Amino acid sequence: MPHRALALLTLFALASLQAAQAQEKAAAPPIRIGMIGLDTSHVPAFAKLFNNPKASGDLAGFKIVVGYPGGTDMPASHDRVAKFTEGLRATGVEIVDSIPKLLEKVDVVLLESVDGRIHLQEATPVIKAGKPLFIDKPVAGSLADAIAIFDLAKQNHVPCFSSSSIRFGTGVQDLKKNAALGQIIGAMTWGPCSYQEGTPDMFFYGVHGIEALFTLMGTGCESVTRTQTTDADVLTGVWKDGHVGTYRGLRRSKEEFGAVAFGTDAIAQAGKGDAYEDLCREVGKFFKTRVPPVSAEETIEIFTFMEAADESNRQGGKPVALKEVLAKAQAAAAKK
């Protein structure tokens, strides 16, 4: 066969194969997502991303098909659950009155409840049903509950992770990957820091900036010291290699997120960029691969840091060792 004819035949075969693959992909049913806790602005934002018929890459191939409203007496939940539930219903998503009913209709789950105190209660049936689970911040309402969730997921071999959207935003990610810095040996992050009664102070909103701090510094924090005033909180962590990371929680000054990394070769500030789309792409990839982009160990260390900050405050700003706080929480988790 002449070379030209053979080349044309090869191109034709390749084009046919690609067309067949595209047709097969288009015909494949979407991965069905269930959403638990319809009391946060993340509900319409995430639904818009995952239910977009033009979604591409790791956002493609999903559909949020059912939601369970949930809700608690926390004002941030009670005052918003009806609005966000009706908004989701208006897009064609089915609303059910229990988590078991939701689990019958889905492949994977987004746990969105704004009140972390009920996350263990809500996550337990999801994990026991074997459904891959993303838990929006905070992972739980206490460190002991966070440990219990991840222990249960491990025991049942169910992939599970939690994260703030700030971690995956281009601002923090570009700073982390900035080769001009050399080795990052310190960092400072900041952001709004309102409290929510019933959970440790940093869990509700401080978690965003603290997650960014750990994204830059990595794990290995040994102790934390907290200074609290009406205007702000300042948490200073010391890592095992002597590196220092600081989070400043803002209340009365201009409230926006930011970060600076101190490297061996340079100092640089994060640019803007903390879109929900970056987080949802990571969640989509996780649902497809079953590989968590953030380990349970790192998330537990972040929440240990925040609970230890409360303990430092109770002790008048003294340094508190994370291992001591973690040990107490592990003992409490074992009883759940």
N, C-alpha and C positions, 0 to 999 in steps of 0.2 A: 504494500500500500504506500503510495507517495507520502512523503513527510507532511505536505500541506494538508492532505485529506485526513491524515492521522491526527494532526493538530486540531483541525476543525471538529473531528469526532470527539476528541478529548474535551474540548471546550463545551461542546453540546452536552456531553455527559455530565460535566461539572455543573453547568447551568441547570440541568434537569434535577440533579441531586439537591442543589441549593433551593430550587423552587419547591421540591417535595418537602424539604426540611422546614421551609418557611410555612408551607401549608399545614404541616403536622403541628408546628408550634402554634399557629393561629387557631387550630381546632382543639388544642388541649384545653381542658377546663381550667379556670383560674383557681389558684390556691385561696380557699375560703377563710377569711379572717373574721373572728368574733371580737367585739370590743366590750370590755367590762369597765364600768364606771364612766358615765356620760356627764361629768360635772367639771370639765376643764376645757379651756380653749383649744387644747391639743386635739380634741375630738373632731371638730370640723376641719381643722388644718390637716390632720393625718388622713381623714376620709377623702379630702380633695386630692391628696397625692396618690393614695393607693387605688382610688376608684376612677382615676383619670384614664380614659380609653387610649390616650396618646402617650401614656407613661412608657419610659424606655429603661433599658438596663435592669438594675436590681429592683426598680420600682414596678416593672412590668410583670404581668401574669398574676395579679392579686385582685381580690374584690372583698371589701368589707360587706358582709351579707347580713349580719345580725348584731344587735347591741343589747346590753343589759344595763339599765340606768344606775342601779346602786344608789349611793348617796348616804351621807351621815349628817349629824347635827353640827359639824364644822361649818361656819358661815361660808367659807370659800366653796363648800360643796352644796349645802342646803340652798343657798341663794342662786345657784346656777344650773342645777341638774335638770330642771324642767325645760329651761331654754335650750340647752344643748341637746337634750333628748328629742325635743320636737324638731329641732333643726336637722338632726340626723334622720329622723323618720321622714321628713319632707324630701330627702334625697332618694328615698326608696328602700332604705335599710330597714329590715324587720326589727321590731323591738319586742323583747321577751321579758317575762317577769321573774326569771330565775337563771342562775348560772348553769345548772344541769340541762335546762332546755337549750341554752346557747351552745353548750358543748356537743349536743347531738347534731348541730348543723355546721360545724366548722372544722378546719384542719389545724389552725394556729390561733393564738390569742394575743391581743394587746390589752394589758391591764393598765387602765388609765386613771383609776380613781385618785382624786387629788388628795384624799385623806389617807396617808400611809398607815394609819392605825389599823385599817381593815385589810391590808394587803395580804397578810398571812392567811387570814380567813378566806379571802377570795382566791388566792393562788393555790391553796391546797386541793380543791376539786379539779382544777385545771391540770395540775401536775399528776394527780392520781389517774386522770384520764389519758395521760401520755401526750398532751398537746404541747408543742414548743411554745415558749412563753417569753414575751418581752414585758418587763415591768417598768413603767415610767417612774420618774423620780417623785418622791423618795422611794427606794426599794421597799421600805417598811417604816413603821412608826417607832421602832426601837431597834437597837443593835441586835438584841436577842432574837427578835422576830426575823430580822434579815438573815441571821445565821440559820435559823430554823427553816426558812424558805429554801436556801441553797442546799442545806443538808437533805431536805426532802427531795429536791430535784435530783441530787446525786444518787440517792437511794433508789429512785425510780427511773434513773437513766433518761431524764427529760432535759433537753437543752433549755437553758434559761439565762437571761442577762438583764441588766438594768443600766441605764445611763442618762445623764443630762444631755440635751442637744448641744450644749456648749462644747463638749468634748470633740465632736466631729465637725464643728464649724471650721470654715477655711481659715479664720483668724488664728485659732489655737493650733490647728494642724500645720499651717504654713510656718508658724513660729517654731513648733517642735522639729520640723524638718529643715530649718534654716541652717545650711552647712557652714555659713559664715560665723556662726556662734562657736563652733568647735564643740566641746562637751558642755552641756548645760549643768552648772553647779549650783544654781539658785534660781528662784523665780518669785514673782509677786503677782498676785491676781486680785481683782476686785469686782464688786457687783452689788446690786440691791440685796438687802438682808432683813426682810421682815420676818417676824416670828409667827407661829401658829400654836396656840395653847394646846397642850396635850402631847406634843412631841418635842424632842430636843431642839434647841433654838436654831441650829443651822440646817436642820432637815428640810424645812419647807422651801426656803429660797436661797439660803447660803450655799446649799449643795451645788448650785451651778458654778459659782466661782471656785469652790473647793475641788470640784471635779476637774476643772481646768488646771488647777495647781498640781494635782496628781498626774494629769496627762503630761505635763511638762517635767515634773520631778521624778515620776515613777514611784514604785512602792519602796518600802524600807524606812518609813517614818517611825521614829522611836518615841518621841515625846512632843507634847504641844503645850503652849502657854497662851492664855486668852486674856485680853484686856477688853473690858466692856464699858462703854459710856452711852449716853443718850444718842450721841451723834453716830457712833460706829462701833463695830467689833473689830479687833485685830487678833488674828490667830497666827502664832509663829511656831512652825514645826521644825524639829531637828531630825535629819535623816541619819542613817547608820554610818555614813561616810563623812559626817560632819557638815554636810550641805544644809542650807537653811532655806525654807520656803515660807512665804507669808501670804495670808489672805486678809483683805480688808473688806468688811461688810458695811455697806453704805446705807445711811438712813436720812440724814438731813442735808447732805451735799447733793450735787447732781448725781443721779443714779444711772450708771451705765456699766456694762461689762468691759473688762480690759485685762491685759496681762503684759508683763515684761519678763524676759528671760535673761539671766546673767550667764554668759558663756566664758570659756577659757580664752576665746579669741575676740569676742564682741559682746555687746549688749543690744538687744533689739526688743521692740514693742510689737504686740500683735496688731494686725489690721482688723478691719471690720469683717464680720461674717459668722453668723450663728443660726443660719436658716434651718428650719425643721426638715427641709428636704435632705440635708446631709445625714441627719439621724435616721430618717425613714429609709434611705438607701441602705444604710447599714443594717437596719432591721429586716428589710427585704432580703438582703444577702444572707443574713442569719437564718431566716425562715427557709431559704432554699438549701443552704449548706448544712444547717444544724450546728454550725461552729460559732460560739459566742465571740464577738469582737472585744469584749471586756471580761476578764476572768472573775469568777466568784471571789477569789482571794483579794483582788484589787478593790472590788466594790466593798467587801467587808472591811478592808483597811480604811477606806474613805469614811465609812460610817463609824468606825472605831475612833478615828481622828475627831469627828464631830461630837461624839458622846464624851470623849476625853476632854474636849474643849469646855463642855458644860461642867465637868468635874473640876477643871482648873478654875472656872469661875466661882464655883462653890467654895473652893479653897483659897479664894482671894488672889487669884492670878498665879498660883504656883505651877511649875511644870508638872505634868502628869504623864506617866509612862503608858503608852498604848497597850502594852502587853498585859498590864494589870486590869485595865478596863475590858479588854478582850476576854480575859480569863473569867471574869464575873459574868459577862454576857454569854459565854459558852456554857457555863453552868446553868444559867437561867434557860437557855435554849433547849438544853437536854431534858428539861422538865415539861416542855410544851407538847 
